[in-house]
Amino acid sequence: MNHFSLRRPLRALVAPAVALTLGLSTALSAAHAAEPDDVVAKVGEASITEADLAFAAQEIGPDLQRFPPAQWRQILLDILIDMKLLAKAAEDAKLDQDPDFQRQMDFLKTRALRGAFVAQKIDGAISEEQIQAAYDKQFADYEGPEEVHARHILVKEEAEAKAIIEELDGGADFAELAKTKSTGPSAPNGGDLGYFAAGQMVKPFEEAAFALETGTYTKEPVQTQFGWHVILVEDKRRQEKPSLEQVADQLRQPLLRDAYKAEMDKLKGETTVEILDEQLKAAAEAAAAAEAPAKAQ
């Protein structure tokens, strides 16, 4: 057990795959100081460019992470060579003239155009000033949760913990006792657990720590599933508000949602949308009716 096992497990924050793949493509280009149109290989009459490598990185970025970075460009090039060869074979077989293929291409073009518009005209239009204003509004009267800086001495038996409390009452140094008597991995650091907020420690430990005044220790041992604790609170403070840089992406999301909705409302107001399938039409009307009360508020 380490002292972090006292803390409740926190959910890991996982970056979206798109951020990963864009980062890969940027790293690939930056590493070689290349221009997008630079040709890296020829397959018959077809060219493979640095831009092609970047697009391929966006497509398979998560899978690329399984290999050493030094191999990324070669892997991407191998994939693109195969693609060019198979695409040429498909054209020779006139598969590009197949109606289903053409419908698929229409869909892929529409999706790519939508992505480009959102990236450039909606997301790209959100200014640093808007993010700053959102930060100022959200954190104007911010008061962070209380945090406690504590040390603890962990032993197996209640009698041991009581004996330690008696030593503390007699003037013994808490940190020195922790180094020699605590069974927890924080012992070499004098039992120091650093600062923690509510919800980060197991319940009995947390309740005892937050109930103590600064500079005092528990007069009765505290039992958890790890054993018996003697706890000293060294300091209490309010968590500082996060910096703009720490929350900029978080603040951008509602701005992006609002901008996206405003643009969609504008476009729908300018364009007639007619649903011909009766079942889909009924579903759309029901959804619009359900949304109407919320819009009115």
Residue pairs with C-beta under 8 A, 6 or more apart in sequence:
1 184
1 185
1 226
2 184
2 185
2 186
3 152
3 184
3 185
3 186
3 193
5 226
6 193
6 201
6 202
6 205
6 224
6 226
7 196
7 200
7 201
8 199
8 200
8 201
8 202
10 200
17 61
17 62
18 58
20 61
20 62
20 65
21 57
21 58
21 59
21 60
21 61
21 62
22 58
22 61
23 61
24 57
24 58
24 61
24 64
24 72
25 53
25 54
25 55
25 57
25 58
25 61
26 54
27 69
28 53
28 54
28 57
28 72
28 73
28 76
29 36
29 50
29 53
29 54
32 50
32 73
34 50
35 50
36 49
36 50
36 51
36 54
37 49
37 50
37 51
38 49
38 50
39 47
39 48
39 49
40 48
40 49
40 50
40 52
40 53
40 77
41 47
41 48
41 77
41 80
41 81
42 48
43 81
43 84
43 85
43 88
44 84
44 88
46 84
46 87
46 88
48 77
48 80
48 81
48 84
52 80
53 73
53 76
53 77
53 80
56 76
56 79
56 80
57 64
57 72
57 76
60 76
60 79
64 72
64 75
64 76
67 75
90 96
95 101
96 102
118 260
121 263
122 256
122 259
122 260
122 263
123 252
123 256
123 259
125 259
126 252
126 255
126 256
126 259
130 255
131 244
131 248
131 251
131 252
131 255
132 244
134 251
134 254
134 255
135 244
135 247
135 248
135 251
138 251
139 241
139 242
142 241
143 238
144 238
144 239
144 240
144 241
145 197
145 198
145 238
145 239
146 197
146 198
146 210
146 236
146 237
146 238
146 239
147 195
147 196
147 197
147 236
147 237
147 238
147 239
148 195
148 196
148 197
148 209
148 210
148 233
148 235
148 236
149 193
149 194
149 195
149 233
149 234
149 235
149 236
149 237
150 193
150 196
150 209
150 231
150 232
150 233
150 234
151 174
151 175
151 178
151 186
151 190
151 191
151 192
151 193
151 231
151 232
151 234
152 178
152 182
152 184
152 186
152 191
152 193
152 205
152 229
152 230
152 231
152 232
153 161
153 164
153 174
153 177
153 178
153 181
153 182
153 184
153 191
153 229
153 230
154 182
154 183
154 184
154 191
154 226
154 227
154 228
154 229
155 161
155 164
155 181
155 182
155 183
155 227
155 228
155 230
156 183
156 227
156 228
157 228
158 221
158 223
158 228
160 181
160 228
161 221
161 228
161 229
161 230
162 221
164 177
164 181
164 230
165 217
165 218
165 219
165 220
165 221
165 230
167 177
168 174
168 177
168 217
168 230
174 190
174 191
174 217
174 232
175 190
175 191
175 192
176 190
178 186
178 187
178 190
178 191
179 187
179 188
179 190
179 191
180 187
181 187
182 191
183 227
184 191
184 226
186 192
186 193
191 232
195 235
195 237
196 206
197 239
198 206
198 210
199 206
200 206
201 209
202 224
202 225
202 226
204 222
204 223
204 224
205 222
205 224
205 229
205 231
208 218
208 222
208 229
208 231
209 231
209 233
212 218
212 231
212 232
212 233
213 233
214 233
214 234
214 235
214 236
215 233
215 234
216 232
216 233
217 230
217 231
217 232
217 233
218 229
218 230
218 231
218 232
221 228
221 229
221 230
222 228
222 229
222 230
222 231
223 229
275 281
275 284
